[in-house]
Amino acid sequence: MSQSTVLYERDGRIARLTLNRPDALNAINDELPGELRAAVERANADEAVHVIVLSGAGRAFCSGYDLRRYAESPRPVPGSQEMPWDPMVDYQSMSRNTECFMSLWRSLKPTVAKVHGYAVAGGSDIALCCDLVVMAEDARIGYPPARVWGCPTTAMWVYRVGAERAKRMLLTGDLIDGREARAMGLVTDAVPASELDAHVEALVRRMAGIPKNQLMMQKLMVNQAYENMGLATTQMIATLFDGIARHTPEGVAFKARCEEVGFSRAVKERDGT
């Protein structure tokens, strides 16, 4: 398991999943989505597990997709086809990743994200698919690709904070810290970084004392309300739009700029930082 992009450990009634690409700030590569889903399925199959905690190794929770892999490398690469592009090829690939992230949401056992450092772009998708999110106050969350080159495929922003606040985030691509995320209702709580581990530990141990069947019933009931509101349809549209965003004239130009000067500089130019 030491070479896996997602580590798995069971501690009594708690399954601890860790995104494990610390040198890349746990950026999403080809393997991570599937390995995350497999770890969630493993926890669900373990009769001893009541609750799942997801965290990131090293300095961040998850910095999004690995742009050194997907943005700097010449076409064709995953997410950037040769032109003209086939939107259904893109959709098939990205919907698979979306389903992997949504395994956290659809897990029959509750999931808690412990966020430090950054949960940005695709990393915010992963965090917001968890049932509960606890952030360090100085951690940062947001979806900068909304400025150019992306649409959040899970669409969880609108389901967590409503239309106006979701628009505030996705029409700017801004990052916010844990305090602001808590204030807008995006996350369950935000605490000083030094208290993050202890706070999450107390929360999950409280949850772990509840019978598995009770946890499952409450989660299924709440999730079904979101399904009734059209979650699956919204995600299909969002995933299609994500592919379109990477193949618009502006998306193609951004990809070319990443190849020319590297993604760090291209992102700074895109975001005006």
Salt bridges, closest charged atoms under 4 A:
ASP11 OD2 - ARG16 NH2 2.91
ASP11 OD2 - ARG205 NH2 3.15
ASP30 OD2 - ARG69 NH2 3.21
GLU41 OE2 - ARG37 NE 3.54
ASP46 OD2 - ARG10 NE 3.02
GLU47 OE1 - LYS212 NZ 3.97
ASP66 OD2 - ARG21 NH1 3.19
GLU72 OE2 - ARG68 NH1 3.85
ASP90 OD2 - ARG246 NH1 2.71
GLU99 OE1 - ARG106 NH1 3.13
ASP131 OD2 - LYS219 NZ 2.72
GLU137 OE1 - ARG179 NH2 3.53
ASP174 OD2 - ARG168 NH1 3.12
ASP177 OD2 - ARG179 NH1 3.51
ASP189 OD1 - ARG182 NH1 3.54
ASP189 OD2 - HIS199 NE2 3.08
ASP197 OD1 - LYS114 NZ 2.96
GLU201 OE2 - ARG16 NH2 2.77
GLU201 OE2 - ARG205 NE 2.75
GLU227 OE2 - ARG106 NH2 3.74
ASP242 OD2 - ARG246 NH2 2.75
GLU259 OE2 - LYS255 NZ 2.40
GLU260 OE1 - ARG257 NH1 3.14
GLU269 OE2 - ARG257 NH2 2.88
GLU269 OE2 - ARG265 NE 3.16
ASP271 OD1 - ARG147 NE 3.66
ASP271 OD1 - ARG270 NE 2.70
